[in-house]
Amino acid sequence: MAERILITGGAGFIGSNFIHLILKKRPADLILNVDVLTYAGNLENLKGVEESYGERYRFVRADIRDAEAMQALFDEFKPDIVLNFAAESHVDRSIQSAIPFISTNVMGTQILLDESKRTKVKRFIQISTDEVYGSLGATGLFREDTPLSPNSPYAASKTSADLMVRAAFETFKMPVLTTRCSNNYGPFQFPEKLIPLMISNAMTDQALPVYGDGMNVRDWLHVEDHCQAILTVLEKGREGEVYNIGGNNEKPNIEIVKTILKVLNKPESLIRYVTDRPGHDRRYAIDASKIAGDLGWTPSIRFEDGIASTIAWYQDNRQWWEDVKSGAYLEYYEQHYGARLK
């Protein structure tokens, strides 16, 4: 049966990859992509989608913090499903100022929950992060019942949003689900994040800044695996549940950086160790046994294959990341969409 799916933050890295996937996997569904097009939202990530899928896909520039705009969109589109990818997500930016993170990640999520409750949405999927759990020592894994212990303003804002989603289920029995993923990588990732920053800097022989000793460990998950996991949760997940999504690829940052340099045949002398950021979590690692056992999802992309294809994508799409780094695409959006955002 065809369903109407509202996706917030669909011009971002994970959201845009998910839109590509769901349009292919669910050919009867109608997709409304709602994105405010901040620095991290890029419609180039969805180039050709409108032409390929016609009336099945529509984009609207709007802000999830704007309750009036969200009410109008929910009334017009009448979504069956809402997936909330929209978020301020860069830790360093949250350290500089937490206000945009509280406004978007907490208040924006609550506005979406309010509209979903009012219009009786069938499913609400909150896309979250393993950073809500805090930091691990040398051993152990994040489970869904691991106490929430965020260490950055970004992580605290996502934790707050997750708790509002939980409250919506416990208080109103809303059909909500939450996913918490490990670090993503792949095509269309904004180049302030580790992997695309290192690739683009190495390609232009710029310094590669590495925090501290470079031994902060992350569990790396290819974005295509992540999107398939979200689709699995959407179709099979149990309401009120949290599902951790991991890649089973624990690696220290410095290993990632050196791998990129090796693939690009660039010298390690480009590495520059810089003062560590405040509250930098030492290690993240996901126990994804719940989603594997209950829903049958496991990652399929080996890191060695995924990082090679990701590097190749950035080599083949140099104009994309050069425009992003220059900010040229933001000027275009203001010219073409600015007047439409009230």
C-alpha positions in Angstrom: 0.0 0.0 0.0 1.3 3.4 -0.9 2.3 5.7 2.0 3.1 9.3 2.3 6.5 9.9 3.9 7.7 13.2 5.3 11.5 13.4 5.6 13.1 16.3 7.5 16.7 17.1 6.8 16.5 15.3 3.5 19.1 17.5 1.8 21.8 16.5 4.4 24.2 13.7 4.2 22.3 10.8 5.7 18.8 12.1 4.8 19.7 12.5 1.1 21.2 9.0 0.9 18.0 7.6 2.6 15.8 9.4 0.0 17.7 7.8 -2.8 17.2 4.4 -1.1 13.5 4.7 -0.3 12.5 5.9 -3.7 14.1 2.8 -5.2 12.9 0.3 -2.5 9.3 1.5 -2.1 8.2 2.5 -5.6 4.6 3.4 -4.6 5.4 5.8 -1.8 5.2 9.6 -2.0 8.1 11.5 -0.5 8.1 15.1 0.9 11.6 16.4 1.7 11.6 19.3 4.2 14.9 21.0 4.7 15.8 24.5 5.8 19.1 24.3 3.7 21.6 25.4 6.3 25.3 25.1 5.5 25.0 21.2 5.7 22.0 20.9 3.4 22.8 20.6 -0.2 20.3 19.9 -3.0 23.1 18.7 -5.2 22.9 15.6 -3.1 19.6 14.9 -4.8 20.4 16.1 -8.3 18.1 14.4 -10.8 15.7 13.0 -8.3 12.8 15.2 -9.3 13.3 14.4 -13.0 13.6 10.7 -12.3 10.7 10.3 -9.9 8.3 13.0 -10.9 5.3 13.5 -8.6 6.6 10.9 -6.2 9.1 13.3 -4.8 8.8 17.0 -3.7 11.1 19.4 -1.9 10.0 22.2 0.4 12.3 24.6 2.0 11.0 25.0 5.6 12.3 25.1 9.2 11.2 22.4 11.7 11.4 25.1 14.4 8.6 27.0 12.6 5.4 25.6 14.2 3.1 27.4 11.8 5.0 26.2 8.8 5.0 22.6 10.1 1.3 22.7 10.8 0.6 23.8 7.3 2.8 21.1 5.7 1.3 18.4 7.8 -2.2 19.5 6.9 -1.4 19.7 3.2 0.7 16.5 2.8 -1.0 14.4 5.5 2.0 12.1 6.1 1.6 8.5 7.2 5.2 8.4 8.3 7.7 11.0 9.6 11.5 10.4 9.6 13.4 13.1 11.5 16.9 13.5 10.1 17.0 17.2 10.6 19.7 18.2 13.2 22.6 20.5 13.9 25.2 17.8 14.2 28.8 19.2 14.4 30.3 18.9 17.8 32.8 21.8 17.3 30.1 24.2 16.3 28.1 23.2 19.4 31.0 24.1 21.6 31.1 27.5 20.0 27.4 28.0 20.6 24.8 25.5 21.9 21.7 27.7 21.2 21.2 26.5 17.5 21.5 22.9 18.7 18.9 23.3 21.4 16.6 25.2 19.1 16.7 22.7 16.2 17.4 19.4 17.9 15.1 19.8 20.9 12.4 22.4 20.0 12.3 21.3 16.3 11.8 17.7 17.3 9.1 18.6 19.7 7.2 20.5 17.1 7.4 17.5 14.8 6.1 15.3 17.6 3.2 17.7 18.3 2.2 17.7 14.6 2.6 13.9 14.3 0.3 13.4 17.4 -2.2 15.9 16.1 -2.5 14.3 12.7 -2.2 10.7 14.0 0.9 9.8 12.1 1.4 6.0 11.8 5.1 6.0 12.5 7.7 8.5 13.7 11.3 7.6 13.4 13.9 9.7 15.3 17.4 9.5 13.8 19.8 9.8 16.7 23.4 9.1 17.5 25.6 6.9 19.8 27.0 10.1 21.2 24.1 10.3 23.6 25.8 7.5 25.6 29.0 9.4 26.3 32.4 7.8 26.2 33.6 4.2 26.6 36.8 3.0 28.2 39.1 0.5 26.5 36.4 -2.2 26.7 32.7 -2.5 26.5 30.0 -1.6 24.0 27.0 0.8 23.9 23.7 -1.2 24.4 20.3 0.3 24.1 20.0 0.2 27.9 23.4 1.9 28.5 22.7 5.0 30.6 22.6 8.3 28.6 25.6 10.4 29.5 26.3 13.1 26.8 29.5 15.0 27.0 29.1 17.8 24.4 26.4 20.3 23.8 25.5 18.5 20.6 25.2 15.2 22.3 23.1 16.8 25.1 20.7 18.3 22.6 20.2 14.9 20.9 19.8 13.2 24.2 17.1 15.7 25.1 15.3 15.1 21.8 15.5 11.3 22.4 13.9 11.8 25.8 11.1 13.8 24.3 10.4 11.0 21.8 10.4 8.5 24.7 8.0 10.7 26.6 5.7 10.9 23.6 5.5 7.1 23.7 5.1 6.7 27.4 2.6 9.5 27.8 0.6 9.4 24.6 1.5 5.9 23.3 2.6 7.6 20.0 4.0 5.1 17.4 7.7 6.3 17.8 11.0 4.5 17.3 14.5 5.8 17.8 17.7 4.7 16.0 21.2 5.5 17.3 24.0 5.0 14.9 27.8 5.0 15.0 30.0 7.4 12.9 28.8 7.4 9.2 30.9 7.9 6.1 30.2 7.8 2.4 29.1 10.0 -0.5 27.7 13.5 0.1 29.1 14.0 3.6 29.8 17.6 4.5 33.6 18.2 4.5 33.9 19.4 8.0 33.5 15.8 9.1 36.7 13.7 9.6 36.7 11.5 6.5 35.7 14.0 3.8 37.8 16.7 5.4 40.9 14.5 5.3 40.2 13.4 1.7 39.6 16.9 0.4 42.6 18.3 2.2 44.9 15.5 1.1 43.7 15.9 -2.5 44.8 19.6 -2.4 48.0 19.0 -0.4 46.7 20.9 2.6 47.5 20.0 6.3 45.3 17.3 7.8 44.4 18.4 11.4 44.2 15.5 13.9 42.9 16.1 17.4 45.2 15.1 20.3 47.1 11.9 19.8 44.7 10.7 17.1 43.8 7.6 19.1 40.1 8.5 19.7 38.2 5.4 18.5 35.0 5.3 16.5 32.9 2.5 15.0 32.6 3.4 11.3 29.3 2.7 9.4 28.8 3.2 5.7 25.9 5.5 5.1 24.3 2.9 2.7 24.3 0.3 5.5 22.8 2.9 7.9 20.0 3.8 5.5 19.1 0.2 5.0 19.0 -0.3 8.7 16.7 2.7 9.1 14.4 1.3 6.4 14.4 -2.1 8.3 13.4 -0.3 11.5 10.7 1.6 9.7 9.2 -1.6 8.3 9.8 -4.1 11.1 10.6 -2.2 14.3 8.5 -2.3 17.4 6.9 0.9 18.6 8.6 2.6 21.6 11.9 0.8 21.0 15.5 2.1 20.5 17.7 0.3 18.0 21.5 0.7 17.9 23.1 0.6 14.5 26.8 0.0 14.1 29.3 -1.0 11.5 31.5 -3.4 13.6 34.5 -1.3 12.4 36.3 0.2 15.4 39.3 2.2 14.3 41.3 5.1 15.8 41.2 8.4 13.9 44.8 8.4 13.0 44.5 5.0 11.3 41.7 6.4 9.2 43.8 9.4 8.3 46.8 7.3 7.3 44.6 5.0 5.2 43.3 7.9 3.3 46.8 9.2 2.7 48.0 5.8 1.5 45.1 5.4 -1.0 45.7 8.9 -2.4 49.5 8.3 -2.4 50.1 11.4 -0.2 52.8 11.8 2.5 52.1 11.4 6.2 54.0 14.7 6.6 50.7 16.4 5.8 49.4 15.3 9.2 49.3 18.1 11.9 48.4 17.2 15.5 46.3 19.9 17.1 45.1 20.6 20.6 42.3 18.3 21.5 38.8 19.7 21.6 37.0 20.1 25.0 35.1 17.0 26.2 36.3 14.8 23.3 35.0 11.3 23.9 37.7 8.7 23.8 35.9 5.7 22.3 32.5 4.8 20.9 31.5 1.2 20.0 28.1 -0.1 19.2 26.4 -3.4 20.2 24.0 -3.9 17.3 22.9 -7.4 18.4 19.3 -6.2 19.1 18.6 -5.0 15.5 20.4 -8.1 14.2 18.4 -10.5 16.3 15.0 -8.9 16.3 14.9 -7.4 12.8 17.5 -9.3 10.9 19.8 -6.4 9.9 23.6 -6.6 9.8 26.0 -4.3 7.9 27.1 -5.6 4.5 29.9 -3.2 3.4 33.4 -4.0 4.6 35.3 -0.9 5.7 38.1 -1.6 3.3 35.7 -1.5 0.4 33.7 1.3 1.8 36.6 3.7 2.3 38.0 3.0 -1.1 34.7 3.7 -2.8 34.2 6.8 -0.7 37.6 8.2 -1.6 36.9 7.4 -5.3 33.6 9.3 -5.0 35.3 12.4 -3.7 37.9 12.2 -6.5 35.1 11.9 -9.1 33.0 14.7 -7.6 35.6 17.3 -6.9 33.3 20.1 -8.0 30.7 19.1 -5.4 33.0 19.5 -2.4 34.8 22.5 -3.8 31.5 24.3 -4.1 30.6 23.2 -0.5 33.9 24.4 0.9 33.6 27.7 -0.9 30.0 28.3 0.2 29.0 29.0 -3.4 25.9 26.7 -3.2 24.6 28.7 -0.2 24.5 31.9 -2.3 22.5 30.0 -5.0 20.0 28.8 -2.4 19.4 32.3 -1.1 18.8 33.6 -4.6 16.4 30.8 -5.5 14.8 29.8 -2.2 15.3 32.6 0.3 12.0 34.4 -0.5 10.1 31.1 0.0 11.3 30.7 3.6 9.1 32.7 5.9 
